[in-house]
Each structure stands twice: as C-alpha cells, then as structure tokens.
Amino acid sequence: MPSIIAGPLKINSVGGGVVNFGDAFYLSPKSADKTNAGSGSLNTGDFINTNTGLSSTNPFDPDVSDQNVTANA
C-alpha cells in the first residue's frame, strides 16, 4: 500500500540502515548489533530533561547470540 505523508517528517540520521516509505515485498536487516545503555541514555528529541539518579547497567549476556544474520542478500 502506498504511503501518504501528510505533514512534516524529521529523520535525524540513518547510519547504514534503510528508510522505506510505501510498498515493500521483503525487508531484512543487513547487520545486527547490541548496545548496553543505562537509564537516561540514548534519548532522542529536541528538548530532553532526564533525572535518573543512580543508574547501573549489566552488559553480561548469557545466550551470546540474539539475532543471527545469515544468508541475507
């Protein structure tokens, strides 16, 4: 189904990704990564105000592999 965008659209950045509007038969990731971030981080927007106090992040991952990218043309 075609897309109709009836208003402003803001894309801050696309780092090696795909932005698609409209019809798409098949979309698949070309890469996969993992980011560990504590509370109050990775916020996007124009006016950000976060009050998180003490934050701790545990980057331990017992299953090692979350999203395998294989046979992906």
C-alpha positions as CSV (number, residue, x, y, z in Angstrom):
1,M,0.0,0.0,0.0
2,P,1.5,3.4,-0.9
3,S,2.4,5.8,1.8
4,I,1.0,9.3,2.1
5,I,2.9,11.5,4.5
6,A,0.7,14.5,5.3
7,G,2.9,16.6,7.5
8,P,6.5,17.3,8.5
9,L,8.9,14.3,8.7
10,K,12.1,14.5,10.7
11,I,14.9,11.9,10.4
12,N,17.9,12.9,12.5
13,S,20.2,10.2,11.0
14,V,20.3,6.9,9.3
15,G,23.6,5.0,10.0
16,G,23.8,2.3,7.4
17,G,20.1,1.5,7.6
18,V,17.2,1.6,5.3
19,V,14.3,4.1,5.4
20,N,11.4,2.8,3.4
21,F,8.1,4.5,2.6
22,G,5.5,2.7,0.6
23,D,5.3,-0.8,-0.8
24,A,8.0,-3.3,0.2
25,F,7.9,-7.0,-0.6
26,Y,10.6,-8.0,1.8
27,L,12.8,-6.0,4.2
28,S,15.5,-7.7,6.3
29,P,18.4,-6.4,8.5
30,K,21.8,-6.2,6.9
31,S,23.6,-6.1,10.2
32,A,22.8,-6.7,13.9
33,D,24.4,-5.2,17.0
34,K,23.8,-4.8,20.6
35,T,24.1,-1.7,22.8
36,N,24.1,-1.7,26.6
37,A,22.9,1.6,28.0
38,G,21.7,2.7,31.4
39,S,18.6,4.7,32.2
40,G,18.5,8.2,30.8
41,S,20.8,7.5,27.9
42,L,20.1,7.1,24.2
43,N,17.3,9.8,24.3
44,T,16.4,11.5,21.1
45,G,14.4,14.6,20.6
46,D,14.7,18.4,20.6
47,F,14.3,19.1,24.3
48,I,15.5,16.4,26.7
49,N,15.4,16.5,30.5
50,T,16.1,13.3,32.4
51,N,16.5,12.9,36.2
52,T,17.6,9.3,36.8
53,G,19.7,9.4,39.9
54,L,21.8,6.3,40.2
55,S,22.0,4.1,37.2
56,S,23.8,0.7,36.6
57,T,23.9,-1.5,33.5
58,N,24.9,-5.1,33.5
59,P,26.3,-6.0,30.0
60,F,26.5,-9.7,30.7
61,D,24.7,-11.8,28.0
62,P,24.5,-15.5,28.8
63,D,22.9,-16.5,25.5
64,V,25.7,-14.8,23.4
65,S,23.8,-14.7,20.1
66,D,20.5,-12.8,19.8
67,Q,19.8,-12.2,16.1
68,N,21.8,-14.2,13.6
69,V,22.3,-12.5,10.2
70,T,23.0,-15.4,7.8
71,A,22.0,-15.9,4.1
72,N,20.9,-12.3,3.9
73,A,21.4,-10.9,0.5
